[in-house]
Amino acid sequence: MTVKYVCRHCSAPLGEIDNPLVSEYQLGFHFLTPEERRDIITYSQSGDILVRLTCDYCRKALDEHPELNLITSPLQ
């Protein structure tokens, strides 16, 4: 299983874990509500996991300009 972390706004890669022994519990996914899981985590047919977060660049831009709609207007 590969877990890929990407920015939900600009699609920048944030990291990757390629370890078949890592569990969702070890990754802390059990702390997420069902709604958060649906919003953040996507599973591929091959068993890989895509975790969509917000990178520091996009977080800073959103904090400084809350009127930005980063979901439909990527910054990078």
Backbone as JSON Lines, residues from 0, in Angstrom:
{"i":0,"aa":"M","n":[0.84,-1.17,0.0],"ca":[0.0,0.0,0.0],"c":[0.88,1.23,0.0]}
{"i":1,"aa":"T","n":[0.56,2.18,-0.86],"ca":[1.24,3.46,-0.9],"c":[0.28,4.54,-0.45]}
{"i":2,"aa":"V","n":[0.74,5.4,0.43],"ca":[-0.06,6.53,0.9],"c":[0.61,7.78,0.34]}
{"i":3,"aa":"K","n":[-0.12,8.53,-0.49],"ca":[0.41,9.75,-1.08],"c":[-0.32,10.94,-0.48]}
{"i":4,"aa":"Y","n":[0.45,11.91,-0.05],"ca":[-0.09,13.15,0.51],"c":[0.11,14.24,-0.53]}
{"i":5,"aa":"V","n":[-0.98,14.94,-0.89],"ca":[-0.92,16.04,-1.86],"c":[-1.74,17.21,-1.34]}
{"i":6,"aa":"C","n":[-1.42,18.4,-1.83],"ca":[-2.19,19.58,-1.47],"c":[-3.52,19.56,-2.23]}
{"i":7,"aa":"R","n":[-4.58,19.77,-1.53],"ca":[-5.91,19.75,-2.13],"c":[-6.15,20.95,-3.04]}
{"i":8,"aa":"H","n":[-5.34,21.98,-2.93],"ca":[-5.56,23.2,-3.7],"c":[-4.64,23.3,-4.92]}
{"i":9,"aa":"C","n":[-3.37,23.06,-4.72],"ca":[-2.41,23.22,-5.82],"c":[-1.85,21.9,-6.33]}
{"i":10,"aa":"S","n":[-2.23,20.79,-5.7],"ca":[-1.8,19.44,-6.07],"c":[-0.3,19.19,-5.89]}
{"i":11,"aa":"A","n":[0.36,20.02,-5.12],"ca":[1.78,19.8,-4.84],"c":[1.94,18.54,-4.01]}
{"i":12,"aa":"P","n":[2.91,17.68,-4.37],"ca":[3.16,16.49,-3.55],"c":[3.76,16.9,-2.2]}
{"i":13,"aa":"L","n":[3.22,16.34,-1.13],"ca":[3.68,16.68,0.21],"c":[4.44,15.55,0.87]}
{"i":14,"aa":"G","n":[4.29,14.34,0.34],"ca":[5.0,13.21,0.91],"c":[4.38,11.91,0.46]}
{"i":15,"aa":"E","n":[5.1,10.84,0.75],"ca":[4.62,9.52,0.34],"c":[5.17,8.47,1.3]}
{"i":16,"aa":"I","n":[4.31,7.51,1.64],"ca":[4.71,6.37,2.46],"c":[4.45,5.13,1.62]}
{"i":17,"aa":"D","n":[5.49,4.36,1.37],"ca":[5.35,3.14,0.58],"c":[5.75,1.97,1.47]}
{"i":18,"aa":"N","n":[4.79,1.51,2.26],"ca":[5.06,0.44,3.21],"c":[3.79,-0.4,3.36]}
{"i":19,"aa":"P","n":[3.83,-1.63,2.93],"ca":[2.62,-2.47,3.02],"c":[2.21,-2.8,4.45]}
{"i":20,"aa":"L","n":[3.08,-2.56,5.4],"ca":[2.78,-2.9,6.79],"c":[2.14,-1.76,7.58]}
{"i":21,"aa":"V","n":[2.15,-0.54,7.03],"ca":[1.58,0.6,7.76],"c":[0.06,0.5,7.74]}
{"i":22,"aa":"S","n":[-0.54,0.79,8.87],"ca":[-2.0,0.69,8.98],"c":[-2.62,2.09,9.06]}
{"i":23,"aa":"E","n":[-3.9,2.14,8.78],"ca":[-4.61,3.42,8.89],"c":[-4.59,3.9,10.34]}
{"i":24,"aa":"Y","n":[-4.59,2.98,11.27],"ca":[-4.51,3.34,12.68],"c":[-3.18,4.04,12.97]}
{"i":25,"aa":"Q","n":[-2.07,3.5,12.44],"ca":[-0.76,4.11,12.65],"c":[-0.68,5.5,12.02]}
{"i":26,"aa":"L","n":[-1.42,5.71,10.94],"ca":[-1.44,7.0,10.27],"c":[-2.36,8.01,10.96]}
{"i":27,"aa":"G","n":[-3.14,7.55,11.92],"ca":[-4.01,8.44,12.67],"c":[-5.36,8.69,12.03]}
{"i":28,"aa":"F","n":[-5.71,7.9,11.01],"ca":[-6.98,8.11,10.32],"c":[-8.17,7.85,11.23]}
{"i":29,"aa":"H","n":[-7.98,7.06,12.28],"ca":[-9.09,6.76,13.19],"c":[-9.56,7.99,13.98]}
{"i":30,"aa":"F","n":[-8.75,9.04,13.99],"ca":[-9.14,10.27,14.67],"c":[-10.11,11.11,13.84]}
{"i":31,"aa":"L","n":[-10.23,10.81,12.55],"ca":[-11.09,11.58,11.65],"c":[-12.54,11.14,11.78]}
{"i":32,"aa":"T","n":[-13.43,12.11,11.64],"ca":[-14.85,11.78,11.59],"c":[-15.15,11.16,10.22]}
{"i":33,"aa":"P","n":[-16.28,10.48,10.07],"ca":[-16.63,9.95,8.75],"c":[-16.67,11.03,7.66]}
{"i":34,"aa":"E","n":[-17.15,12.21,8.0],"ca":[-17.18,13.32,7.04],"c":[-15.77,13.75,6.64]}
{"i":35,"aa":"E","n":[-14.88,13.86,7.62],"ca":[-13.5,14.24,7.33],"c":[-12.82,13.19,6.47]}
{"i":36,"aa":"R","n":[-13.07,11.94,6.75],"ca":[-12.48,10.85,5.95],"c":[-12.91,10.96,4.49]}
{"i":37,"aa":"R","n":[-14.2,11.2,4.26],"ca":[-14.7,11.33,2.89],"c":[-14.08,12.53,2.18]}
{"i":38,"aa":"D","n":[-13.83,13.6,2.93],"ca":[-13.29,14.82,2.35],"c":[-11.79,14.73,2.1]}
{"i":39,"aa":"I","n":[-11.08,13.99,2.93],"ca":[-9.62,14.0,2.9],"c":[-9.01,12.78,2.2]}
{"i":40,"aa":"I","n":[-9.63,11.6,2.35],"ca":[-9.0,10.35,1.92],"c":[-9.73,9.76,0.72]}
{"i":41,"aa":"T","n":[-8.93,9.35,-0.29],"ca":[-9.46,8.67,-1.46],"c":[-8.69,7.37,-1.62]}
{"i":42,"aa":"Y","n":[-9.41,6.29,-1.95],"ca":[-8.8,4.98,-2.14],"c":[-8.84,4.62,-3.63]}
{"i":43,"aa":"S","n":[-7.71,4.17,-4.16],"ca":[-7.67,3.73,-5.56],"c":[-8.01,2.24,-5.63]}
{"i":44,"aa":"Q","n":[-8.32,1.77,-6.83],"ca":[-8.63,0.36,-7.01],"c":[-7.43,-0.53,-6.71]}
{"i":45,"aa":"S","n":[-6.22,0.02,-6.86],"ca":[-5.01,-0.77,-6.59],"c":[-4.68,-0.84,-5.1]}
{"i":46,"aa":"G","n":[-5.47,-0.14,-4.28],"ca":[-5.24,-0.18,-2.84],"c":[-4.44,0.99,-2.3]}
{"i":47,"aa":"D","n":[-3.99,1.87,-3.19],"ca":[-3.25,3.05,-2.74],"c":[-4.21,4.06,-2.11]}
{"i":48,"aa":"I","n":[-3.67,4.91,-1.28],"ca":[-4.46,5.91,-0.58],"c":[-3.93,7.29,-0.95]}
{"i":49,"aa":"L","n":[-4.84,8.2,-1.28],"ca":[-4.5,9.59,-1.56],"c":[-5.08,10.44,-0.44]}
{"i":50,"aa":"V","n":[-4.21,11.17,0.25],"ca":[-4.63,12.02,1.36],"c":[-4.46,13.47,0.9]}
{"i":51,"aa":"R","n":[-5.58,14.19,0.87],"ca":[-5.58,15.57,0.38],"c":[-5.56,16.53,1.57]}
{"i":52,"aa":"L","n":[-4.46,17.26,1.71],"ca":[-4.27,18.22,2.78],"c":[-4.04,19.6,2.17]}
{"i":53,"aa":"T","n":[-3.68,20.57,2.99],"ca":[-3.36,21.91,2.5],"c":[-1.9,22.2,2.79]}
{"i":54,"aa":"C","n":[-1.14,22.54,1.75],"ca":[0.29,22.82,1.94],"c":[0.46,24.17,2.64]}
{"i":55,"aa":"D","n":[1.66,24.42,3.13],"ca":[1.95,25.66,3.85],"c":[1.72,26.89,2.97]}
{"i":56,"aa":"Y","n":[2.1,26.8,1.69],"ca":[1.93,27.93,0.77],"c":[0.45,28.3,0.64]}
{"i":57,"aa":"C","n":[-0.39,27.32,0.39],"ca":[-1.82,27.58,0.23],"c":[-2.46,28.01,1.54]}
{"i":58,"aa":"R","n":[-2.04,27.42,2.66],"ca":[-2.57,27.81,3.97],"c":[-2.25,29.27,4.25]}
{"i":59,"aa":"K","n":[-1.02,29.68,3.96],"ca":[-0.64,31.08,4.19],"c":[-1.46,32.01,3.3]}
{"i":60,"aa":"A","n":[-1.62,31.65,2.03],"ca":[-2.4,32.48,1.11],"c":[-3.84,32.59,1.58]}
{"i":61,"aa":"L","n":[-4.43,31.5,2.03],"ca":[-5.8,31.52,2.51],"c":[-5.94,32.33,3.8]}
{"i":62,"aa":"D","n":[-4.96,32.2,4.69],"ca":[-4.99,32.98,5.93],"c":[-4.9,34.48,5.65]}
{"i":63,"aa":"E","n":[-4.06,34.84,4.68],"ca":[-3.86,36.26,4.37],"c":[-4.97,36.83,3.49]}
{"i":64,"aa":"H","n":[-5.63,35.96,2.72],"ca":[-6.68,36.39,1.79],"c":[-7.86,35.44,1.88]}
{"i":65,"aa":"P","n":[-8.65,35.53,2.91],"ca":[-9.75,34.57,3.1],"c":[-10.8,34.61,1.99]}
{"i":66,"aa":"E","n":[-10.78,35.65,1.2],"ca":[-11.75,35.73,0.1],"c":[-11.4,34.79,-1.05]}
{"i":67,"aa":"L","n":[-10.19,34.26,-1.04],"ca":[-9.79,33.33,-2.1],"c":[-10.57,32.02,-1.96]}
{"i":68,"aa":"N","n":[-10.97,31.52,-3.07],"ca":[-11.58,30.19,-3.1],"c":[-10.55,29.26,-3.67]}
{"i":69,"aa":"L","n":[-9.72,28.69,-2.83],"ca":[-8.59,27.9,-3.29],"c":[-8.99,26.61,-3.95]}
{"i":70,"aa":"I","n":[-10.18,26.12,-3.66],"ca":[-10.6,24.84,-4.23],"c":[-10.8,24.96,-5.75]}
{"i":71,"aa":"T","n":[-11.34,26.08,-6.2],"ca":[-11.6,26.23,-7.63],"c":[-10.57,27.11,-8.31]}
{"i":72,"aa":"S","n":[-9.68,27.72,-7.55],"ca":[-8.69,28.6,-8.14],"c":[-7.32,28.33,-7.55]}
{"i":73,"aa":"P","n":[-6.6,27.33,-8.08],"ca":[-5.28,27.0,-7.51],"c":[-4.31,28.17,-7.6]}
{"i":74,"aa":"L","n":[-3.41,28.23,-6.66],"ca":[-2.46,29.33,-6.59],"c":[-1.18,29.03,-7.34]}
{"i":75,"aa":"Q","n":[-0.88,27.78,-7.59],"ca":[0.38,27.46,-8.26],"c":[0.11,26.88,-9.62]}
